[in-house]
Amino acid sequence: MRKFVGVALVAVIVAVAAWSGLWFYGKGAIAKEVEAQAALIRAQGGQAEYESVEVSGFPFGYTGRIVAPTFAAIQPVLNMPEIGVVENHYSWSAPWIEAKASVTSPDTIEFLMPEEQKASMVTMIDGDEGQAYPISINSKNWRGHTTRAGEGLTGASTAESLTLSMENLQAENGQVVNISVMLSEASGSFEIDDAQADKPQGAFKTLAERMVFQVDGKKPDARAPMSMAFKMENLIGDAVFGETALMSAGSADDIVISLTQPLPVDVAIRRIETRSAAPREGSEKPQPFSSMIDIQDVVLPPIAWMIADPQGVMTRDIKQISLDMSGNAVFSVAPSDRSGMAEKVAGGEMPLELRDIELDTLKIDAFGALVEAAGAGVLKDGQPDGRVDVALTGIPALLEALVKTGRVPPEQAVIAQLMLENFAKKEEGSDTLKFGIEAKDRMIFVNGNPIGTAPTVPQ
């Protein structure tokens, strides 16, 4: 019996020693991981510092604080001969960041952010300091985590509310401007395949239940104050950094643009959706690109209609404005390289050469009229070769309404109507006008009728 007790006691002592060793090993691993992520920021050209990493929570976990963390980065924006090198300098600091991890998973770190943080952006031209934008960050229950697996890194964060504000900014006209951005129930996530690479691949996603962008201004004479707000619901943003392309998408519902001073005006949009893809690097070979925007149900303020349509004769629905296009082009520099693009333009060069384009959708459903178009074409030595099919519905009624408002003289409306009907194909019993617009053999044809020389597109 005594022997059994002695063996058990030795086992307990060994287990406690092993657990303690594991805990202290994990404590060191956490400190190393914090430094590794700081080193990653430095390797990308930024600065990341902190006073200390304080870890406690023995024996079942880790609870600690990164004391006085600071971050700084420089983003070149333009490099133009007539302007110089324009850079944005960013910095961020906080009194602390709280971090937690378990003994068994030291590579996963949970963060809790303080309610108040500070950031700033300074624009510099050729090293001369310009406008400074101090930013205050206030948050409620802002939490996040990161997990490292080999060279990969994943993470996510959530916040009940997140507010960024810039106060007392001095405008050139002497006006004092206050700006704030507030996100409610916000979250974000990222996944990076190779965090050590010069151009890592990965994906990012952001969500917010509500966003409010507020701008308030006041002139020195205290007259004509200005107040404007952008509000939207269900904000979604995605970005994917692939090996060869950068893809992004976003959407928002119930957008309201409000101007409360000096005159109350509201513009409402039920939904906006965007999508784009562009090459990540410049190349001498053609690379694909695409762009899409879809705007649904726009409601203009009554004062706009009082000015544009005082008689109330126009159909006031703006149901949809949509454009979806794709193609291939030679990008001499990456589209994301704003400095390189600006240098090309300043030197009189085109930063891209369009090779072919496809108009998947063009739709404008507004004011009682409908415009729909689709087509495709290529460029041969700067000459377009392709076809676009266009359908117009409700044009006579729209022209009649514009005449009644006085915006279009009656004789011009008649001429426009006759020209459209002269070239269009019209279905029996329908007011839809159809046009097949072709560019071939250096000529432009509408429904088979030549109307002029095709323009040369600069290359």
C-alpha positions as a Python dict, from the first residue, in 0.01 Angstrom:
ca = {
    (1, 'M'): (0, 0, 0),
    (2, 'R'): (277, 240, 96),
    (3, 'K'): (454, 149, -227),
    (4, 'F'): (139, 226, -429),
    (5, 'V'): (99, 562, -256),
    (6, 'G'): (460, 646, -321),
    (7, 'V'): (430, 557, -689),
    (8, 'A'): (111, 763, -719),
    (9, 'L'): (277, 1060, -548),
    (10, 'V'): (573, 1039, -783),
    (11, 'A'): (334, 1023, -1081),
    (12, 'V'): (148, 1330, -960),
    (13, 'I'): (472, 1520, -910),
    (14, 'V'): (591, 1422, -1258),
    (15, 'A'): (255, 1520, -1410),
    (16, 'V'): (257, 1856, -1232),
    (17, 'A'): (615, 1918, -1339),
    (18, 'A'): (532, 1822, -1697),
    (19, 'W'): (220, 2040, -1699),
    (20, 'S'): (417, 2330, -1550),
    (21, 'G'): (686, 2282, -1813),
    (22, 'L'): (421, 2277, -2084),
    (23, 'W'): (262, 2592, -1944),
    (24, 'F'): (589, 2783, -1934),
    (25, 'Y'): (677, 2654, -2279),
    (26, 'G'): (342, 2785, -2404),
    (27, 'K'): (404, 3117, -2232),
    (28, 'G'): (728, 3153, -2423),
    (29, 'A'): (557, 3042, -2743),
    (30, 'I'): (296, 3315, -2704),
    (31, 'A'): (561, 3581, -2658),
    (32, 'K'): (743, 3444, -2964),
    (33, 'E'): (420, 3444, -3169),
    (34, 'V'): (347, 3807, -3080),
    (35, 'E'): (700, 3898, -3183),
    (36, 'A'): (667, 3687, -3502),
    (37, 'Q'): (357, 3879, -3608),
    (38, 'A'): (530, 4208, -3526),
    (39, 'A'): (829, 4094, -3733),
    (40, 'L'): (594, 4012, -4020),
    (41, 'I'): (468, 4371, -4020),
    (42, 'R'): (826, 4499, -4015),
    (43, 'A'): (918, 4268, -4303),
    (44, 'Q'): (639, 4432, -4508),
    (45, 'G'): (800, 4774, -4450),
    (46, 'G'): (601, 4881, -4144),
    (47, 'Q'): (683, 4931, -3779),
    (48, 'A'): (545, 4732, -3487),
    (49, 'E'): (657, 4784, -3128),
    (50, 'Y'): (532, 4717, -2775),
    (51, 'E'): (663, 4768, -2423),
    (52, 'S'): (614, 4413, -2298),
    (53, 'V'): (406, 4097, -2313),
    (54, 'E'): (266, 4011, -1969),
    (55, 'V'): (136, 3654, -1942),
    (56, 'S'): (-43, 3494, -1646),
    (57, 'G'): (-320, 3236, -1593),
    (58, 'F'): (-120, 2939, -1465),
    (59, 'P'): (-197, 2652, -1472),
    (60, 'F'): (-495, 2605, -1711),
    (61, 'G'): (-453, 2884, -1963),
    (62, 'Y'): (-286, 3209, -2056),
    (63, 'T'): (-417, 3557, -1992),
    (64, 'G'): (-193, 3845, -2072),
    (65, 'R'): (-157, 4191, -2214),
    (66, 'I'): (53, 4342, -2487),
    (67, 'V'): (139, 4672, -2321),
    (68, 'A'): (150, 4995, -2525),
    (69, 'P'): (146, 4844, -2876),
    (70, 'T'): (220, 5080, -3167),
    (71, 'F'): (204, 5029, -3541),
    (72, 'A'): (321, 5244, -3832),
    (73, 'A'): (325, 5198, -4209),
    (74, 'I'): (402, 5400, -4522),
    (75, 'Q'): (196, 5363, -4837),
    (76, 'P'): (332, 5528, -5154),
    (77, 'V'): (40, 5674, -5348),
    (78, 'L'): (178, 5871, -5642),
    (79, 'N'): (510, 5937, -5808),
    (80, 'M'): (454, 6208, -6067),
    (81, 'P'): (728, 6429, -6213),
    (82, 'E'): (527, 6751, -6172),
    (83, 'I'): (415, 6668, -5816),
    (84, 'G'): (673, 6443, -5658),
    (85, 'V'): (644, 6140, -5435),
    (86, 'V'): (319, 6146, -5239),
    (87, 'E'): (305, 5915, -4939),
    (88, 'N'): (48, 5835, -4675),
    (89, 'H'): (195, 5767, -4330),
    (90, 'Y'): (-27, 5562, -4099),
    (91, 'S'): (14, 5503, -3728),
    (92, 'W'): (-188, 5333, -3454),
    (93, 'S'): (-151, 5294, -3079),
    (94, 'A'): (-345, 5161, -2782),
    (95, 'P'): (-285, 5144, -2407),
    (96, 'W'): (-304, 4764, -2424),
    (97, 'I'): (-433, 4458, -2604),
    (98, 'E'): (-548, 4167, -2396),
    (99, 'A'): (-461, 3820, -2523),
    (100, 'K'): (-566, 3472, -2418),
    (101, 'A'): (-464, 3120, -2521),
    (102, 'S'): (-493, 2766, -2393),
    (103, 'V'): (-203, 2545, -2287),
    (104, 'T'): (-279, 2295, -2559),
    (105, 'S'): (-324, 2553, -2843),
    (106, 'P'): (-67, 2830, -2796),
    (107, 'D'): (-73, 2911, -3170),
    (108, 'T'): (-430, 3041, -3138),
    (109, 'I'): (-446, 3377, -2965),
    (110, 'E'): (-768, 3554, -2869),
    (111, 'F'): (-760, 3932, -2847),
    (112, 'L'): (-971, 4185, -2661),
    (113, 'M'): (-930, 4546, -2772),
    (114, 'P'): (-960, 4848, -2541),
    (115, 'E'): (-1255, 5081, -2584),
    (116, 'E'): (-1032, 5370, -2692),
    (117, 'Q'): (-747, 5369, -2945),
    (118, 'K'): (-565, 5632, -3148),
    (119, 'A'): (-461, 5640, -3512),
    (120, 'S'): (-345, 5900, -3760),
    (121, 'M'): (-275, 5953, -4128),
    (122, 'V'): (-33, 6214, -4259),
    (123, 'T'): (8, 6295, -4628),
    (124, 'M'): (365, 6387, -4726),
    (125, 'I'): (495, 6522, -5059),
    (126, 'D'): (870, 6480, -5119),
    (127, 'G'): (919, 6443, -4746),
    (128, 'D'): (735, 6764, -4654),
    (129, 'E'): (460, 6699, -4402),
    (130, 'G'): (113, 6797, -4517),
    (131, 'Q'): (-235, 6755, -4376),
    (132, 'A'): (-258, 6538, -4064),
    (133, 'Y'): (-572, 6339, -3989),
    (134, 'P'): (-589, 6228, -3624),
    (135, 'I'): (-836, 5942, -3578),
    (136, 'S'): (-1006, 5835, -3256),
    (137, 'I'): (-1127, 5474, -3241),
    (138, 'N'): (-1398, 5379, -2994),
    (139, 'S'): (-1535, 5028, -2970),
    (140, 'K'): (-1762, 4808, -2763),
    (141, 'N'): (-1673, 4443, -2705),
    (142, 'W'): (-1421, 4427, -2990),
    (143, 'R'): (-1276, 4076, -2989),
    (144, 'G'): (-1069, 3872, -3229),
    (145, 'H'): (-835, 3579, -3272),
    (146, 'T'): (-550, 3462, -3493),
    (147, 'T'): (-431, 3108, -3560),
    (148, 'R'): (-100, 3017, -3716),
    (149, 'A'): (-55, 2687, -3902),
    (150, 'G'): (290, 2662, -4058),
    (151, 'E'): (334, 2963, -4287),
    (152, 'G'): (-42, 3026, -4298),
    (153, 'L'): (-238, 3264, -4079),
    (154, 'T'): (-612, 3293, -4018),
    (155, 'G'): (-809, 3529, -3803),
    (156, 'A'): (-1144, 3687, -3728),
    (157, 'S'): (-1288, 3966, -3516),
    (158, 'T'): (-1627, 4097, -3404),
    (159, 'A'): (-1750, 4415, -3239),
    (160, 'E'): (-2088, 4529, -3114),
    (161, 'S'): (-1994, 4876, -3233),
    (162, 'L'): (-1690, 5042, -3387),
    (163, 'T'): (-1658, 5417, -3440),
    (164, 'L'): (-1380, 5606, -3616),
    (165, 'S'): (-1389, 5984, -3584),
    (166, 'M'): (-1178, 6279, -3701),
    (167, 'E'): (-1254, 6611, -3535),
    (168, 'N'): (-1171, 6974, -3608),
    (169, 'L'): (-1015, 6917, -3948),
    (170, 'Q'): (-922, 7243, -4118),
    (171, 'A'): (-1042, 7274, -4478),
    (172, 'E'): (-884, 7512, -4730),
    (173, 'N'): (-1182, 7749, -4716),
    (174, 'G'): (-1140, 7786, -4340),
    (175, 'Q'): (-1424, 7548, -4263),
    (176, 'V'): (-1391, 7315, -3964),
    (177, 'V'): (-1501, 6960, -4047),
    (178, 'N'): (-1585, 6664, -3824),
    (179, 'I'): (-1607, 6315, -3976),
    (180, 'S'): (-1720, 5989, -3818),
    (181, 'V'): (-1782, 5633, -3935),
    (182, 'M'): (-1987, 5400, -3714),
    (183, 'L'): (-2029, 5025, -3768),
    (184, 'S'): (-2282, 4818, -3574),
    (185, 'E'): (-2249, 4441, -3522),
    (186, 'A'): (-1936, 4435, -3735),
    (187, 'S'): (-1717, 4136, -3809),
    (188, 'G'): (-1423, 4049, -4026),
    (189, 'S'): (-1212, 3748, -4114),
    (190, 'F'): (-900, 3669, -4314),
    (191, 'E'): (-700, 3372, -4432),
    (192, 'I'): (-344, 3407, -4563),
    (193, 'D'): (-173, 3106, -4721),
    (194, 'D'): (186, 3227, -4694),
    (195, 'A'): (217, 3523, -4460),
    (196, 'Q'): (593, 3550, -4520),
    (197, 'A'): (565, 3594, -4899),
    (198, 'D'): (619, 3932, -5065),
    (199, 'K'): (272, 3904, -5218),
    (200, 'P'): (82, 3659, -4997),
    (201, 'Q'): (-233, 3493, -5119),
    (202, 'G'): (-548, 3496, -4913),
    (203, 'A'): (-905, 3607, -4863),
    (204, 'F'): (-1070, 3879, -4655),
    (205, 'K'): (-1433, 3929, -4558),
    (206, 'T'): (-1610, 4209, -4371),
    (207, 'L'): (-1969, 4233, -4250),
    (208, 'A'): (-2167, 4502, -4073),
    (209, 'E'): (-2532, 4516, -3979),
    (210, 'R'): (-2531, 4894, -4020),
    (211, 'M'): (-2288, 5168, -4121),
    (212, 'V'): (-2328, 5544, -4073),
    (213, 'F'): (-2085, 5791, -4231),
    (214, 'Q'): (-2138, 6141, -4092),
    (215, 'V'): (-1978, 6470, -4204),
    (216, 'D'): (-2044, 6799, -4022),
    (217, 'G'): (-1886, 7130, -4114),
    (218, 'K'): (-1898, 7484, -3990),
    (219, 'K'): (-1749, 7799, -4139),
    (220, 'P'): (-1559, 8051, -3924),
    (221, 'D'): (-1843, 8305, -3956),
    (222, 'A'): (-2081, 8043, -3804),
    (223, 'R'): (-2310, 8067, -4107),
    (224, 'A'): (-2419, 7803, -4357),
    (225, 'P'): (-2332, 7492, -4155),
    (226, 'M'): (-2318, 7166, -4347),
    (227, 'S'): (-2427, 6821, -4233),
    (228, 'M'): (-2430, 6507, -4447),
    (229, 'A'): (-2479, 6140, -4364),
    (230, 'F'): (-2453, 5811, -4554),
    (231, 'K'): (-2642, 5522, -4396),
    (232, 'M'): (-2658, 5161, -4515),
    (233, 'E'): (-2765, 4822, -4386),
    (234, 'N'): (-2623, 4470, -4432),
    (235, 'L'): (-2284, 4581, -4557),
    (236, 'I'): (-2078, 4294, -4706),
    (237, 'G'): (-1728, 4313, -4852),
    (238, 'D'): (-1507, 4036, -4990),
    (239, 'A'): (-1157, 4041, -5135),
    (240, 'V'): (-949, 3751, -5267),
    (241, 'F'): (-576, 3791, -5336),
    (242, 'G'): (-501, 3511, -5581),
    (243, 'E'): (-173, 3418, -5744),
    (244, 'T'): (-245, 3626, -6054),
    (245, 'A'): (-561, 3827, -5983),
    (246, 'L'): (-728, 4043, -5722),
    (247, 'M'): (-1104, 3992, -5694),
    (248, 'S'): (-1345, 4193, -5484),
    (249, 'A'): (-1719, 4210, -5427),
    (250, 'G'): (-1949, 4414, -5208),
    (251, 'S'): (-2313, 4488, -5142),
    (252, 'A'): (-2529, 4704, -4918),
    (253, 'D'): (-2902, 4745, -4860),
    (254, 'D'): (-3124, 5043, -4774),
    (255, 'I'): (-2871, 5315, -4851),
    (256, 'V'): (-2981, 5666, -4753),
    (257, 'I'): (-2780, 5977, -4841),
    (258, 'S'): (-2900, 6263, -4623),
    (259, 'L'): (-2814, 6632, -4637),
    (260, 'T'): (-2968, 6803, -4333),
    (261, 'Q'): (-2796, 7141, -4355),
    (262, 'P'): (-2834, 7390, -4514),
    (263, 'L'): (-3130, 7218, -4688),
    (264, 'P'): (-3283, 6881, -4592),
    (265, 'V'): (-3246, 6638, -4885),
    (266, 'D'): (-3264, 6256, -4887),
    (267, 'V'): (-3172, 6012, -5163),
    (268, 'A'): (-3262, 5646, -5099),
    (269, 'I'): (-3129, 5335, -5276),
    (270, 'R'): (-3269, 4993, -5193),
    (271, 'R'): (-2957, 4798, -5290),
    (272, 'I'): (-2611, 4838, -5444),
    (273, 'E'): (-2396, 4545, -5549),
    (274, 'T'): (-2048, 4553, -5705),
    (275, 'R'): (-1795, 4298, -5827),
    (276, 'S'): (-1457, 4334, -5997),
    (277, 'A'): (-1149, 4137, -6094),
    (278, 'A'): (-813, 4269, -6213),
    (279, 'P'): (-462, 4128, -6260),
    (280, 'R'): (-229, 4149, -5966),
    (281, 'E'): (82, 4220, -6171),
    (282, 'G'): (162, 4404, -6490),
    (283, 'S'): (246, 4197, -6798),
    (284, 'E'): (320, 4225, -7170),
    (285, 'K'): (54, 3960, -7233),
    (286, 'P'): (-324, 4022, -7224),
    (287, 'Q'): (-487, 3951, -6889),
    (288, 'P'): (-857, 3922, -6800),
    (289, 'F'): (-1054, 4186, -6611),
    (290, 'S'): (-1419, 4231, -6518),
    (291, 'S'): (-1644, 4486, -6351),
    (292, 'M'): (-2006, 4484, -6240),
    (293, 'I'): (-2232, 4733, -6064),
    (294, 'D'): (-2604, 4695, -5998),
    (295, 'I'): (-2812, 4975, -5843),
    (296, 'Q'): (-3177, 4906, -5760),
    (297, 'D'): (-3472, 5129, -5669),
    (298, 'V'): (-3343, 5484, -5640),
    (299, 'V'): (-3576, 5738, -5479),
    (300, 'L'): (-3490, 6103, -5543),
    (301, 'P'): (-3599, 6377, -5301),
    (302, 'P'): (-3918, 6577, -5373),
    (303, 'I'): (-3720, 6897, -5425),
    (304, 'A'): (-3532, 6736, -5716),
    (305, 'W'): (-3861, 6650, -5885),
    (306, 'M'): (-4000, 6997, -5814),
    (307, 'I'): (-3709, 7138, -6015),
    (308, 'A'): (-3696, 6874, -6291),
    (309, 'D'): (-4068, 6800, -6325),
    (310, 'P'): (-4285, 7072, -6166),
    (311, 'Q'): (-4590, 6959, -6368),
    (312, 'G'): (-4565, 6603, -6235),
    (313, 'V'): (-4590, 6441, -6580),
    (314, 'M'): (-4286, 6212, -6565),
    (315, 'T'): (-4274, 5858, -6435),
    (316, 'R'): (-4057, 5889, -6127),
    (317, 'D'): (-3943, 5531, -6086),
    (318, 'I'): (-3571, 5456, -6111),
    (319, 'K'): (-3591, 5079, -6084),
    (320, 'Q'): (-3249, 4957, -6194),
    (321, 'I'): (-2915, 5070, -6334),
    (322, 'S'): (-2688, 4775, -6408),
    (323, 'L'): (-2359, 4725, -6595),
    (324, 'D'): (-2168, 4398, -6622),
    (325, 'M'): (-1864, 4378, -6849),
    (326, 'S'): (-1545, 4177, -6890),
    (327, 'G'): (-1253, 4151, -7128),
    (328, 'N'): (-880, 4121, -7178),
    (329, 'A'): (-619, 4395, -7181),
    (330, 'V'): (-244, 4441, -7161),
    (331, 'F'): (-172, 4607, -6825),
    (332, 'S'): (178, 4755, -6838),
    (333, 'V'): (154, 4803, -6460),
    (334, 'A'): (-78, 4644, -6206),
    (335, 'P'): (-410, 4831, -6168),
    (336, 'S'): (-350, 4842, -5793),
    (337, 'D'): (-17, 5022, -5849),
    (338, 'R'): (-153, 5378, -5840),
    (339, 'S'): (194, 5526, -5848),
    (340, 'G'): (290, 5330, -6159),
    (341, 'M'): (-40, 5411, -6329),
    (342, 'A'): (7, 5782, -6255),
    (343, 'E'): (362, 5777, -6391),
    (344, 'K'): (242, 5623, -6718),
    (345, 'V'): (-32, 5885, -6759),
    (346, 'A'): (206, 6169, -6668),
    (347, 'G'): (450, 6042, -6930),
    (348, 'G'): (179, 6041, -7197),
    (349, 'E'): (148, 5662, -7206),
    (350, 'M'): (-164, 5450, -7172),
    (351, 'P'): (-131, 5216, -6870),
    (352, 'L'): (-342, 4953, -7048),
    (353, 'E'): (-418, 4838, -7402),
    (354, 'L'): (-767, 4700, -7451),
    (355, 'R'): (-773, 4385, -7665),
    (356, 'D'): (-1131, 4265, -7637),
    (357, 'I'): (-1440, 4340, -7432),
    (358, 'E'): (-1774, 4173, -7366),
    (359, 'L'): (-2080, 4366, -7253),
    (360, 'D'): (-2269, 4100, -7064),
    (361, 'T'): (-2542, 4334, -6944),
    (362, 'L'): (-2637, 4697, -6967),
    (363, 'K'): (-2978, 4777, -6824),
    (364, 'I'): (-3135, 5111, -6738),
    (365, 'D'): (-3494, 5090, -6619),
    (366, 'A'): (-3590, 5445, -6525),
    (367, 'F'): (-3847, 5719, -6586),
    (368, 'G'): (-4082, 5474, -6759),
    (369, 'A'): (-3825, 5375, -7022),
    (370, 'L'): (-3608, 5065, -7051),
    (371, 'V'): (-3266, 5038, -7218),
    (372, 'E'): (-3109, 4695, -7255),
    (373, 'A'): (-2786, 4609, -7436),
    (374, 'A'): (-2542, 4320, -7474),
    (375, 'G'): (-2254, 4250, -7710),
    (376, 'A'): (-1886, 4182, -7763),
    (377, 'G'): (-1596, 4311, -7968),
    (378, 'V'): (-1222, 4314, -8023),
    (379, 'L'): (-965, 4573, -8126),
    (380, 'K'): (-751, 4510, -8433),
    (381, 'D'): (-473, 4767, -8460),
    (382, 'G'): (-694, 5015, -8277),
    (383, 'Q'): (-996, 4948, -8497),
    (384, 'P'): (-1311, 4807, -8326),
    (385, 'D'): (-1468, 4491, -8462),
    (386, 'G'): (-1781, 4364, -8291),
    (387, 'R'): (-2154, 4395, -8235),
    (388, 'V'): (-2386, 4534, -7969),
    (389, 'D'): (-2761, 4468, -7966),
    (390, 'V'): (-2968, 4743, -7807),
    (391, 'A'): (-3339, 4747, -7723),
    (392, 'L'): (-3525, 5066, -7625),
    (393, 'T'): (-3873, 5051, -7472),
    (394, 'G'): (-4096, 5341, -7370),
    (395, 'I'): (-3896, 5610, -7551),
    (396, 'P'): (-4199, 5787, -7711),
    (397, 'A'): (-4368, 5831, -7374),
    (398, 'L'): (-4045, 5958, -7218),
    (399, 'L'): (-3990, 6211, -7497),
    (400, 'E'): (-4350, 6329, -7462),
    (401, 'A'): (-4305, 6378, -7088),
    (402, 'L'): (-3979, 6570, -7141),
    (403, 'V'): (-4158, 6801, -7386),
    (404, 'K'): (-4432, 6871, -7131),
    (405, 'T'): (-4172, 6961, -6867),
    (406, 'G'): (-4013, 7207, -7109),
    (407, 'R'): (-3675, 7032, -7090),
    (408, 'V'): (-3687, 6926, -7457),
    (409, 'P'): (-3827, 7146, -7738),
    (410, 'P'): (-4110, 6973, -7932),
    (411, 'E'): (-3929, 6992, -8266),
    (412, 'Q'): (-3619, 6823, -8121),
    (413, 'A'): (-3834, 6546, -7973),
    (414, 'V'): (-3997, 6485, -8313),
    (415, 'I'): (-3659, 6472, -8489),
    (416, 'A'): (-3520, 6231, -8230),
    (417, 'Q'): (-3825, 6006, -8256),
    (418, 'L'): (-3808, 5999, -8638),
    (419, 'M'): (-3435, 5921, -8638),
    (420, 'L'): (-3477, 5636, -8393),
    (421, 'E'): (-3770, 5485, -8584),
    (422, 'N'): (-3589, 5528, -8917),
    (423, 'F'): (-3298, 5308, -8808),
    (424, 'A'): (-3479, 5077, -8567),
    (425, 'K'): (-3647, 4743, -8614),
    (426, 'K'): (-3990, 4762, -8452),
    (427, 'E'): (-4210, 4472, -8356),
    (428, 'E'): (-4580, 4487, -8443),
    (429, 'G'): (-4790, 4597, -8145),
    (430, 'S'): (-4486, 4699, -7941),
    (431, 'D'): (-4304, 5026, -7885),
    (432, 'T'): (-3970, 4847, -7842),
    (433, 'L'): (-3704, 4972, -8082),
    (434, 'K'): (-3420, 4731, -8162),
    (435, 'F'): (-3077, 4820, -8299),
    (436, 'G'): (-2796, 4594, -8409),
    (437, 'I'): (-2486, 4815, -8397),
    (438, 'E'): (-2182, 4666, -8572),
    (439, 'A'): (-1827, 4782, -8624),
    (440, 'K'): (-1648, 4610, -8910),
    (441, 'D'): (-1423, 4698, -9201),
    (442, 'R'): (-1355, 5038, -9038),
    (443, 'M'): (-1725, 5130, -9063),
    (444, 'I'): (-2021, 5156, -8822),
    (445, 'F'): (-2349, 4988, -8924),
    (446, 'V'): (-2689, 5014, -8756),
    (447, 'N'): (-2923, 4730, -8853),
    (448, 'G'): (-2710, 4682, -9164),
    (449, 'N'): (-2711, 5048, -9268),
    (450, 'P'): (-2370, 5225, -9281),
    (451, 'I'): (-2373, 5548, -9082),
    (452, 'G'): (-2005, 5651, -9062),
    (453, 'T'): (-1640, 5563, -9009),
    (454, 'A'): (-1548, 5362, -8702),
    (455, 'P'): (-1333, 5563, -8458),
    (456, 'T'): (-976, 5457, -8386),
    (457, 'V'): (-914, 5363, -8022),
    (458, 'P'): (-576, 5487, -7886),
    (459, 'Q'): (-337, 5203, -7797),
}
